[in-house]
Amino acid sequence: MNTRTAVSRAATAPARKALTLLALLTLSGAALAGCGSADSDDAGSSSPSPTATASAPSAAPSTSAAPSTPAAEPSTGAAAAGPAPCTAGTLSGAVEDVPGGATGGGVYRAMVLTNTSADDSCTLAGYPGVSYLDAAGTQVGAPAARTEGTQAVPVTLAPGQSAAAELQETVAQKYGECQVQPTASLLVYPPEDTASLTITYPSTGCLNQDIELLHIGVLQAR
């Protein structure tokens, strides 16, 4: 090797090293940049999606159920069973003569009950309870016995209408043991009622509880 060649090689050696170092630095920078980009992409892909993380809204109230049926209104007694029974407070009474009603031992008359209500009908069915009363309002003798043989049928009375029952009265003096007592009226209980009304009816009764001077039949339409 001559002196010029040695000098040329000595001059170019540092230049090659510099180029090699520059190439290495360039490759290192590119690699680092690639890693950073990859990390950035990974970080972006791992971010939670708003749609995925949002909680599902609560279910809306169901409207498919049919509305409950309102309770039926209670039916009234009048609508279900017709007119209410007549009571003493809505009735007036009278005793009427019957043509041909007089007999040797007594007399037959009609005891009449009239609906005095201004607006409401009512119903009578069966036997009324009947007794003598003296002037002081005290019961005299036995209550009326029932005359059997006629079927009791409900009678509906509109305001002003009447029903009648046959009232049989035996002469008090017919009974020798009768303790005679003048009477002033009749105490009358309508069927199925615990209240009473009074009918003015002067007569003669017996104080004896075992003598039945009165007999009453079922109430019938007039």
Buried (B, 14 or more C-beta within 10 A) or exposed (E): EEEEEEEEEEEEEEEEEEEEEEEEEEEEEEEEEEEEEEEEEEEEEEEEEEEEEEEEEEEEEEEEEEEEEEEEEEEEEEEEEEBEBBBBEBBEBBBEEEEEBEEEEBBBBBBBBBBEBEEBBBBBBBBBBBBBBBEEEEBBBBBBBBBEEBEBEBBBBEBEBBBBBBBBBBBBEEBEEBEEBEBBBBBBBBBEBEEBBBBEBEBBBBBBEEBBBBBBBBBBEE
